[in-house]
Amino acid sequence: MTAGDAVAEADCDVLIAGGGMVGASLAVALAGLPVRVTLVEAVPAGSPGQPSFDARTTALSRSSQHILATLGIWPAVRSEAAPIQRIHVSERGRFGTTVIDGDEEGGEPLGYVLENRLLGAALWRAMSDSPNITLRSPATVAGVAGADDALAVTVEERGTSTVLRTRLLVVADGARSPLRASLGIAARVRPYDQVAIVGNVAVHGGGHDDRGPMAYERFTPDGPLALLPAGPGRYVFVLTRKAAVAEAVLRLPDAGFLQLLQQEFGYRLGRFERVGGRGSYPLELVEADAVTAPRVAVVGNAAHGLHPVAGQGYNLGLRDAAALAELIAGTAVADPGRPELLADYAAWRRPDQRRVVTFTDGLIRLFDRTRLGPLRSLGLLLFDIAPGAKPFLARETMGLGGRQTRLVRGLPL
Ligand SMILES: Cc1cc2nc3c(=O)[nH]c(=O)nc-3n(C[C@H](O)[C@H](O)[C@H](O)COP(=O)(O)OP(=O)(O)OC[C@H]3O[C@@H](n4cnc5c(N)ncnc54)[C@H](O)[C@@H]3O)c2cc1C
């Protein structure tokens, strides 16, 4: 058999192209439903070079934690997840600050910080244990041909091509999504000319606060800096720099890098004393013009690739997955690729996606150094005292704005 031969025809109800954070979460949400799911992933979780479940950590919103709990994933990762009780927002060199407090929101943490590779391991274990999910990895989706009753998807696996017929194709292959483009779905792509530099930093004395673990979002003239609590005395940082200087910052010796972090963040937590390995991610905004096509649904970064400033990308994508799974569960005996279901998916998800894209992109524009600084500080102060403003932001940050899915409410599908 030579590469490129079509060797077999097989059928499934839902074929998920991409088993990263969102594609794998969707598959787990479909586990146990009367649908045959095939997930095709280029790089299995746990392999070197896996782009989604890499050394990064993710700030999970409260709604994501609820969804993962309903899916049965949470018990496997709970002991490794660090809670966020409060979020402190400030701007370097200006007077306005604001604090979003979990206690004002019912005492439950606002969210959690979890290593991507741990989430990946738990999701992949759950998929492997599920009799209605077929995992094809390492394998790639190489092409799609249309038909009224099913799509013919070409899957390349170990030098062999297989054509799988599916009633619904879910595009979950990430922000650059060649598949989305091949299906004729255009996307707005706007580079931010910024790079996120991520890693871990230890704080002398532990940076302890009696009111519970705090996450920090600090806007600096050169880009935002986030510090997320990752355990006693340890924080994850996401430092954004202009692309032109990012490489030099990345290569700074540890002492120079610690000095830069300290200068940008100040001494609110004490002295930064050790920094781990650093990774970098070029940043851009990607927004698909549509999240459906005939027999196709687009989820996660393939639908919306965001700046990580507010830690919303996976949280938003997980809500896409939860909504799509709920619609499929409601129609399992019927056709999961039927136009009415896809129209419901788009109508449900578009408002949330638009809101989060606008909010995230707006933050980057608002704190752009070329814009009016004093008004921003006033904005943060007013935000602190304006009735309703903080609860609104808190609900959005926790992913609890808009129509909620069954999974977020703790109801299995
Ligand atoms: C620095 C940084 C920090 C972040 N922090 C947060 C945070 O704190 N909170 C948060 O919610 N989000 C955060 N995000 C965003 C989050 O990482 C993404 O939103 C999330 O990874 C999107 O998952 P996805 O599955 O849609 O896409 P991806 O993670 O891009 O996964 C796509 C998958 O598809 C596979 N693939 C690609 N092409 C094919 C093909 N042809 N066939 C088969 N498989 C294919 C890839 O191998 C990959 O596994 C952050 C992002 C960055 C860059």
The ligand as a Gaussian input file, in Angstrom:
#p B3LYP/6-31G(d) Opt

LIG

0 1
 C        0.921000      32.155000      26.377000
 C       -0.504000      31.700000      26.396000
 C       -1.188000      31.637000      27.587000
 C       -2.528000      31.245000      27.624000
 N       -3.190000      31.236000      28.808000
 C       -4.503000      30.911000      28.834000
 C       -5.221000      30.927000      30.066000
 O       -4.666000      31.212000      31.125000
 N       -6.550000      30.603000      30.048000
 C       -7.193000      30.265000      28.886000
 O       -8.395000      29.992000      28.933000
 N       -6.517000      30.227000      27.723000
 C       -5.215000      30.552000      27.666000
 N       -4.522000      30.507000      26.479000
 C       -5.255000      30.102000      25.250000
 C       -5.337000      28.590000      25.100000
 O       -4.064000      28.008000      25.186000
 C       -5.980000      28.259000      23.752000
 O       -7.179000      28.961000      23.632000
 C       -6.230000      26.757000      23.608000
 O       -5.015000      26.058000      23.571000
 C       -7.020000      26.480000      22.334000
 O       -7.183000      25.095000      22.190000
 P       -7.600000      24.464000      20.793000
 O       -7.750000      23.011000      21.059000
 O       -8.733000      25.214000      20.201000
 O       -6.368000      24.758000      19.810000
 P       -4.868000      24.281000      19.934000
 O       -4.410000      24.353000      21.329000
 O       -4.110000      25.086000      18.927000
 O       -4.876000      22.755000      19.479000
 C       -5.067000      22.394000      18.134000
 C       -4.700000      20.921000      17.979000
 O       -4.972000      20.531000      16.635000
 C       -3.912000      19.689000      16.179000
 N       -3.906000      19.775000      14.707000
 C       -3.544000      20.823000      13.941000
 N       -3.751000      20.525000      12.629000
 C       -4.250000      19.269000      12.579000
 C       -4.685000      18.402000      11.534000
 N       -4.658000      18.781000      10.252000
 N       -5.131000      17.183000      11.851000
 C       -5.174000      16.773000      13.142000
 N       -4.778000      17.536000      14.171000
 C       -4.339000      18.768000      13.904000
 C       -2.673000      20.246000      16.863000
 O       -1.644000      19.280000      16.938000
 C       -3.229000      20.633000      18.237000
 O       -3.121000      19.567000      19.177000
 C       -3.186000      30.900000      26.410000
 C       -2.487000      30.935000      25.199000
 C       -1.166000      31.341000      25.185000
 C       -0.452000      31.395000      23.864000

